Amino acid sequence: MTIRQAQEEIIKEFEQYADWEDRYKKIIEYGKGLPELSDSFKTEKNKLAGCQSQVWINARLEDGKIILEADSDASIVKGLVALLIKVYSGHTPDEILSNPPDYFRKIGIDSHLSPTRKNGLGAMMKQIQMYAVAFKALGDKQKH
């Protein structure tokens, strides 16, 4: 599934819920479905700055694709990072960098988050893009 297809799937899923309380429940459900992040990755190196909640994101490169893992101590934030992982994990750095997270705007999440959560969401996406830039640079370096 492409990044765009994953985004469209999420948009369609959230369109089923007119009520924001139901949408928040769906976000929390996504967080509950996130695989457990090993304590060995819950380090300062993987901890995201700029988030009110604790958030850890780990990334590794497998066969040219970035595999993302994450966790948070806050249920809504954990759900938001799960939505990012659903869309971006398993894709190449170029695919990640050429597909912004505009699906959050389309489902209205960005206008229903507190300013601190909105900043945290931005920080999570920025971290994923930074991993993509770093792995892309590493890949380009290995080609030369």
C-alpha positions, 0 to 999 in steps of 0.5 A: 500500500502506498502512503497516499492509499494509507492516508485515504484509508484513514480519511475514509475511516474517520469520515464515518464518525461525525462526533469528535468524541468518537474520533478521539476514541478511534485515535486511542484505539489506534494507540492501543493497537501499537506494538509494545516498544522495547524498553531498550528503545525508551532512551533519551536518544529516542525521546522526542523533544517538544512534546508535553507527553513522553514520546519515543520514536525508533527507526531502522532501515531494512531493504531500503525502507524505514521501519518505525516503532514508537510509544507514548505515555499518553493515550491520545498521543500514542494514537497520533503516533500510531497513525503516523506509523501506519502511514509512513513505516515500511516506505523509502526515505523519498516516499516519506519526504514527498508525502506530507501528513495532509490527511490530518488536516483532511480529517480535522485532527489538527483543528481539534487538538490543543496547541501543545498536542498540535506542536507534539504532532508536528514534532513527531512528523518532523522526527520521522522526516529527519530519520528519512533525511538521515537514511537517504543521506546514508544511502546516497553515501553508500552508492558513491 
